[in-house]
Amino acid sequence: MIVRSKFIQLITLSALVVVATVIAACSSEEEATIEKAEASGKLVSSDWMLENLDNEDVVVVDLRKEEDYAAGHIPGAIQLTPKAVFQQEDENGVAGMLPAAAHIATALSELGIEPSDTVVFYDSNSNLWASRALWAMDVYGHSDSKLIDGSWNYWSANELKTSTDVPEITASNYAFTAAPDLSIIAGWEEVLESVDDPSKIVCDTRSPEEFSGKDVRAAAGGHIPESSNVNWNRSVNEQGEFLPAAELRVIYEGEGIQGDKVVFTLCQTAVRATHSWFVLQELLGYETVKVYDGSWTEWGNRTDLPITTR
C-alpha cells in the first residue's frame, strides 16, 4: 500500500509539472505578443483582428495573389496587387521605386479607403509586401496603417475564420495631404556617406549569397563597403511572427546595427528592406532608419559607386 501511495504521488507530481510547463509556455507566448504590441502601435495580433472584423473604421487589405484571395481570406478583406501599387520604374529606369503619391491614392480610392481609416495589410510571406505597403503609406502621411503579426502564415496555420465573400466597394476620393516624410527614405547620395562615416551604417537585408556576390542580380554583385548583412527573414519565426524584441536586438546589435546610428536598409528592390525598417523602427525603436529605395537594383547597376565582395 505504501508503494502504491508513493506511485500515485509521483504520477500526480508529474502531471502537475506538465501542467505548469504548459501554463508557463502559454504565458511566455502571451507576454511576447504583448511586448511586440506595446513596442509598436502598428503591429496587431490575430486576436485584435478577430475583434475588429466588424469595425467599419478598419479596412483590411489582402496583398496576396488574386487566386489565393478567391480561395479564402480574412472576412471583409479587399484584394490589392502590391507591386502594381507600391512600386514603379522611375524616370532613370530604376525598377521598384516608390511611385508618386497620386498613383497610390488612385488605387486607394478604387478600394474605397478614406484618409481616416485604419488600414491593416497582410500577405502570405511573413508581412514582406505588407511592410512595403505600410512604409509607403507612412512616407505619404497615412500613419494609421498596421500589420497583423504572423500575417496569413499564422492566420491559416491556426485555422482562424476565413471567407470567400468579396465585399461591395464604394469608391472614395482619397488624397494624401501631408508632405512626404523624407526621414524614412534615402537616395544613393545619402547612403554613400555611410562608407566613411562611422555614425551611419547600411543594413543589407539580402541573403548571404547576394551579399557576398555569389548570387548576382545586377550588373555587379557584392555589397556596399562597411555594410552589415542581416537577412530579413532572421526576424521572424516559422509561423511568420516577429521574434520578441530582446531576440531581435541581439541579432541586429550582434551585426553592428546599433540604435545610436543612422541606419539605411536595402535589398534588391526595397521590399525586404522595408520589412527590416519596420523591425528596427517600429519594434526596436531605433531613432533614424531610412529605406534606400533604389537598393541594389540601382547601386549594383552603376559604375560610379563602390562595391566590394569582402
C-alpha positions in Angstrom: 0.0 0.0 0.0 2.9 2.4 0.8 4.5 1.7 -2.5 1.2 2.2 -4.3 0.6 5.5 -2.4 4.1 6.8 -3.4 3.5 5.7 -7.0 0.2 7.7 -7.1 2.0 10.7 -5.6 4.7 10.5 -8.2 2.2 10.4 -11.0 0.3 13.3 -9.5 3.5 15.3 -9.2 4.5 14.6 -12.8 1.1 15.7 -14.0 1.4 18.9 -12.1 4.8 19.6 -13.6 3.4 19.1 -17.1 0.5 21.4 -16.5 2.9 24.1 -15.0 5.1 23.8 -18.1 2.2 24.3 -20.4 0.9 27.3 -18.5 4.4 28.8 -18.4 4.8 28.3 -22.2 1.5 29.9 -22.9 2.3 32.7 -20.5 5.6 33.4 -22.2 4.0 33.4 -25.7 1.3 35.8 -24.4 4.0 38.1 -22.9 5.9 38.1 -26.1 2.8 39.1 -28.0 2.1 41.9 -25.5 5.7 43.0 -25.7 5.6 43.4 -29.5 2.2 45.1 -29.5 3.4 47.6 -26.9 6.6 48.2 -28.9 4.6 49.4 -31.9 1.1 50.6 -32.4 1.5 49.5 -36.0 1.6 45.7 -35.1 -1.6 44.0 -34.1 -2.4 40.4 -33.1 -4.7 38.0 -34.8 -7.0 38.3 -31.7 -7.2 42.1 -32.3 -8.0 41.4 -35.9 -10.8 39.0 -35.0 -12.2 41.5 -32.5 -12.3 44.2 -35.2 -13.7 42.3 -38.2 -16.9 44.3 -37.9 -15.3 47.7 -37.2 -16.3 50.0 -40.0 -13.3 52.2 -39.5 -10.9 49.3 -40.1 -10.1 48.3 -43.7 -8.3 45.0 -44.2 -6.2 44.7 -47.4 -5.1 41.3 -48.7 -1.8 41.6 -50.7 -1.8 38.0 -51.9 -2.4 36.8 -55.5 -6.0 37.1 -56.7 -6.4 33.3 -56.9 -5.3 32.9 -53.3 -7.6 35.6 -52.2 -10.5 34.0 -54.0 -9.8 30.6 -52.3 -10.2 32.2 -48.9 -9.3 35.4 -47.0 -9.8 37.2 -43.7 -13.5 38.2 -43.7 -14.2 41.6 -45.1 -10.7 41.9 -46.7 -10.2 43.5 -50.1 -7.6 42.4 -52.5 -4.7 44.6 -53.9 -1.7 43.7 -56.0 1.1 45.4 -54.1 3.8 45.5 -56.9 1.4 47.4 -59.2 0.6 50.0 -56.5 3.7 50.4 -54.3 6.5 50.0 -56.9 7.2 51.7 -60.2 10.1 52.2 -62.6 11.4 55.8 -62.3 12.5 58.2 -65.0 16.1 56.8 -64.8 15.0 53.3 -65.5 15.4 52.1 -61.9 12.8 49.4 -61.2 10.8 49.0 -58.0 10.9 52.7 -56.9 8.2 54.3 -54.8 5.5 55.8 -57.1 4.1 59.3 -56.8 1.5 59.9 -54.1 -1.2 60.3 -56.8 -0.6 56.8 -58.1 -1.1 55.2 -54.7 -4.0 57.5 -53.9 -5.8 56.3 -57.1 -5.6 52.7 -56.0 -6.8 53.5 -52.5 -9.7 55.4 -54.0 -10.7 52.4 -56.1 -10.8 50.3 -52.9 -13.0 52.9 -51.1 -10.3 53.7 -48.5 -10.6 57.0 -46.7 -7.8 59.0 -45.0 -9.4 58.5 -41.7 -9.5 54.7 -42.0 -7.3 52.3 -40.1 -5.7 50.2 -42.9 -4.4 46.7 -42.0 -2.2 44.9 -44.5 -1.4 41.3 -44.7 0.3 38.9 -47.2 1.4 35.3 -47.3 5.1 35.9 -46.7 5.6 37.0 -43.1 4.5 40.6 -43.8 7.1 41.1 -46.5 4.9 43.0 -49.0 2.7 44.3 -46.2 5.7 46.1 -44.8 6.3 47.8 -48.2 2.7 48.9 -48.2 2.8 50.3 -44.7 6.1 52.1 -45.3 4.7 53.7 -48.5 1.7 54.9 -46.6 3.9 56.3 -43.9 6.0 58.2 -46.4 2.9 59.9 -47.8 1.3 60.6 -44.4 -1.3 57.9 -43.7 0.1 57.0 -40.3 -2.7 54.7 -39.2 -1.6 51.6 -41.0 -0.9 48.3 -39.3 0.4 44.8 -39.9 -1.0 41.5 -38.4 1.7 39.7 -36.5 2.2 36.4 -38.4 0.2 37.7 -41.3 -1.6 35.0 -43.4 1.1 32.4 -42.4 -0.2 32.4 -38.8 -3.8 33.0 -39.6 -4.1 30.0 -41.9 -1.9 27.7 -39.8 -4.2 28.3 -36.8 -7.3 27.8 -38.9 -8.8 31.2 -38.0 -12.0 32.5 -39.5 -12.0 32.9 -43.3 -14.4 33.8 -46.1 -14.7 33.7 -49.8 -17.2 36.6 -50.0 -16.0 39.7 -51.9 -17.1 42.9 -50.2 -19.0 45.5 -52.1 -16.8 48.6 -52.6 -17.9 52.2 -53.0 -15.1 54.2 -54.5 -13.7 57.1 -52.5 -11.7 60.2 -53.4 -8.5 59.5 -51.5 -5.8 62.2 -51.4 -2.6 62.5 -49.4 -2.4 66.0 -48.0 0.9 65.9 -46.0 4.3 66.5 -47.4 6.3 63.3 -47.9 8.2 62.1 -44.8 11.8 62.2 -46.1 13.1 61.0 -42.7 12.4 57.3 -43.7 13.6 57.3 -47.3 17.1 57.8 -48.7 18.8 58.1 -52.1 22.2 56.8 -53.1 23.9 60.1 -52.3 23.0 59.8 -48.6 23.8 56.1 -48.4 27.3 56.7 -49.9 28.1 58.8 -46.8 27.9 55.7 -44.7 31.1 54.3 -46.3 33.3 56.8 -44.5 31.0 57.9 -41.6 31.0 55.5 -38.6 27.9 57.2 -37.3 26.0 55.7 -40.2 25.6 52.1 -41.3 23.9 50.1 -44.1 21.8 47.1 -43.0 21.8 44.9 -46.1 18.8 42.7 -45.8 19.5 40.4 -48.7 20.7 36.7 -48.5 24.3 36.0 -47.6 24.8 34.7 -51.2 23.7 38.1 -52.6 25.8 40.0 -50.1 28.9 38.0 -50.9 28.5 38.4 -54.7 27.8 34.7 -55.3 24.2 35.5 -56.3 24.3 38.3 -58.8 21.1 40.2 -59.7 22.5 43.3 -61.2 25.5 44.3 -63.4 27.7 43.7 -60.4 27.4 41.6 -57.3 28.6 42.2 -53.8 27.7 44.9 -51.3 28.4 48.4 -50.2 31.7 48.7 -48.2 31.3 48.8 -44.4 27.7 47.5 -44.6 26.4 44.6 -42.5 24.3 41.7 -43.6 21.2 40.7 -41.7 18.9 38.6 -43.8 15.4 40.0 -43.4 13.9 36.6 -42.5 16.0 36.2 -39.4 13.5 38.5 -37.7 10.5 36.0 -37.9 9.7 32.5 -36.7 8.3 29.6 -38.7 4.7 31.0 -38.5 5.8 34.4 -39.8 5.5 36.1 -36.4 8.1 38.7 -35.4 10.6 37.5 -32.8 10.5 39.1 -29.3 12.3 42.5 -29.1 15.0 41.1 -26.9 15.9 38.4 -29.5 15.7 40.9 -32.3 18.1 43.3 -30.5 20.7 40.5 -30.1 20.5 39.7 -33.8 20.9 43.2 -35.1 23.3 44.6 -32.5 25.4 41.5 -32.9 25.9 42.6 -36.5 26.8 46.2 -35.6 23.3 47.6 -36.4 23.1 49.9 -33.3 20.2 52.2 -32.4 22.5 55.2 -31.9 23.5 55.2 -35.6 21.7 56.3 -38.7 20.7 53.1 -40.4 20.0 52.6 -44.1 18.2 49.4 -45.1 18.5 47.9 -48.6 17.8 44.8 -50.6 17.2 44.3 -54.3 14.1 46.4 -54.8 13.4 47.7 -51.3 10.8 45.2 -50.3 12.9 43.2 -47.8 14.4 46.5 -46.8 11.1 47.8 -45.7 10.5 44.7 -43.6 13.7 45.3 -41.7 12.9 49.0 -41.5 9.7 48.0 -39.7 11.6 45.8 -37.3 14.2 48.4 -36.5 12.0 51.5 -36.2 8.7 50.1 -35.0 9.7 47.1 -32.9 13.1 48.1 -31.6 12.5 51.9 -31.5 15.6 52.9 -33.5 15.6 56.7 -33.9 16.7 57.1 -37.5 16.1 54.3 -40.0 15.8 55.0 -43.7 14.9 52.7 -46.6 17.3 53.1 -49.6 14.6 52.8 -52.2 16.9 52.3 -55.2 18.6 49.4 -53.3 20.8 47.0 -55.2 18.9 47.5 -58.5 20.3 51.0 -58.6 23.6 50.6 -56.8 24.6 47.4 -58.5 24.0 48.8 -61.9 26.0 51.9 -61.5 29.8 52.1 -62.3 30.5 55.1 -60.1 29.6 53.7 -56.7 31.9 51.5 -54.5 31.2 47.7 -54.3 33.1 45.0 -52.5 32.8 41.3 -52.1 35.0 41.1 -48.9 
